[in-house]
Amino acid sequence: MGENEPVSEDYMAPKTIFAQFDRSTSLASILERCASKRGKQVYWGEPGSYDLLAVPSFLAIIDRMDVGLDVYEHYIELAAECSVKDPDGDDQDVDTGMLCSCIVIDECRDLPLPMLPAVIYLDPANPLLGEWLDQVIGLALATYLQA
């Protein structure tokens, strides 16, 4: 997505999975199949862009090095702001539509994870990663629909 280019209305949270990781991996084709099977679409973020913050989705699947540490830092801050509850119980002004669930697939175990309703860290070297993906997409969609 270009720097000032608006997100197409085709990409809205209930039907979009945001992905930003190496598309040449087998996981990318597994993700495309899982999304298609559920009637969802994948928006592929561009390295160095703020797509992660701009594209509404019910699930983000990211490699934090591909996203970029500056962008990821903003994502962490935004997630923390959205997770803060109003002491009066009036949380209706907090829009978490772009921050629902996140799967982190990288080897950066020392970086913080976002404070979101559902966050999963998966080691990209795990041979079961592809098998788990469909189940995790289902869980993320259920979490989004209940929010």
Number of C-alpha atoms within 10 A of each C-alpha: 16 10 8 6 7 10 14 9 8 9 18 17 21 16 18 22 28 23 25 24 22 14 12 8 9 10 17 18 13 16 21 15 16 20 20 12 11 13 10 17 22 23 20 20 22 16 16 14 17 20 22 27 16 13 23 25 28 26 29 27 24 23 20 20 18 18 22 14 13 13 20 23 16 14 19 16 14 17 20 13 13 18 17 11 12 11 7 6 7 9 13 9 8 13 9 19 16 20 26 24 27 27 21 23 22 17 15 13 11 6 11 10 17 22 21 17 16 17 18 15 16 16 15 15 10 9 9 11 15 17 11 11 19 18 11 17 23 14 15 23 22 12 16 21 11 7 10
